[in-house]
Amino acid sequence: MMAFVIVAHDAPDTLEARAATRPAHLARLDALQEAGHLLLAGPMPITEHPDATAAGYHGSLIVAEFESIDAARAWANADPYKEAGVYTHVDVYPFKPVYPK
């Protein structure tokens, strides 16, 4: 297994679609975590304001272990947010975790 970073980019004006699709998106992350392969995940708010959800998101960041970059790309491209049009595209890169030790 190797770590990969997935950077997903949100389309404008997709807060409703994001909210509607969130349970399915989180279920996939839960499954990845239960398998012991999720290292880090979360959204990237547009603002640091306490009510960041009202402003929307730049996208999401996921760091997880997969067998190959092809497997990581396939997983990322099958995300419910991608299928619902929330993500315009996803970038996948190999990642070498150094910290925390």
C-alpha positions in Angstrom: 0.0 0.0 0.0 1.1 3.5 -0.7 -0.3 6.9 0.4 -1.9 9.2 -2.0 -3.3 12.7 -1.6 -6.5 13.5 -3.4 -7.4 17.2 -3.9 -11.0 17.6 -5.1 -12.1 20.9 -6.5 -15.7 22.2 -5.9 -17.8 23.7 -8.7 -19.4 27.1 -7.8 -22.8 27.1 -6.2 -22.9 23.5 -5.2 -23.7 23.8 -1.5 -27.1 22.2 -1.9 -25.8 19.2 -3.9 -22.9 18.9 -1.4 -25.3 18.7 1.5 -27.6 16.2 -0.2 -24.7 14.0 -1.2 -22.8 14.3 2.1 -24.1 11.1 3.7 -23.0 8.9 0.8 -19.6 10.7 0.6 -19.0 10.2 4.3 -20.0 6.5 4.1 -17.2 5.9 1.6 -14.7 7.7 3.9 -16.0 5.6 6.9 -15.4 2.4 4.9 -11.9 3.5 4.0 -11.2 4.4 7.7 -12.6 1.0 8.9 -10.3 -0.7 6.5 -7.4 1.2 8.1 -6.5 3.1 5.0 -7.7 6.7 5.7 -5.0 9.0 7.0 -6.7 12.4 6.8 -9.8 13.9 5.2 -11.8 17.1 5.3 -13.3 20.0 3.4 -11.4 23.2 2.5 -13.8 26.2 3.4 -13.6 29.3 1.3 -13.3 31.4 4.5 -12.1 31.0 8.1 -15.3 32.5 9.3 -17.1 30.4 12.0 -20.0 29.9 9.6 -17.7 28.7 6.8 -20.4 26.4 5.3 -22.4 29.5 4.3 -19.5 30.7 2.1 -19.0 27.3 0.5 -15.9 25.3 -0.2 -12.8 25.2 -2.4 -13.1 21.4 -2.3 -11.8 18.5 -0.2 -8.5 17.0 0.8 -8.1 13.2 1.4 -5.0 11.4 2.2 -5.3 7.6 2.1 -3.6 4.4 1.2 -4.3 2.5 -2.0 -2.7 -0.3 -4.0 -1.8 2.0 -6.9 -2.3 5.5 -8.3 -4.9 3.9 -10.7 -6.8 2.5 -7.7 -6.6 5.9 -6.0 -7.9 7.7 -9.1 -10.7 5.2 -9.6 -11.8 5.6 -6.0 -11.7 9.4 -6.2 -13.6 9.5 -9.5 -16.3 7.3 -8.1 -17.0 9.7 -5.2 -20.7 10.7 -4.8 -19.6 14.4 -4.9 -18.0 13.9 -8.3 -21.1 12.0 -9.6 -23.4 14.8 -8.3 -21.3 17.6 -9.9 -20.0 19.0 -6.7 -16.4 18.3 -7.7 -15.3 19.7 -11.1 -12.2 17.5 -11.0 -9.9 15.6 -8.7 -6.1 15.5 -8.7 -4.3 12.5 -7.3 -0.7 12.5 -6.3 1.6 10.0 -4.6 2.3 11.1 -1.0 5.1 10.2 1.4 3.9 10.8 5.0 6.7 12.1 7.2 4.9 13.7 10.2 3.4 12.9 12.6 5.9 10.2 13.3 
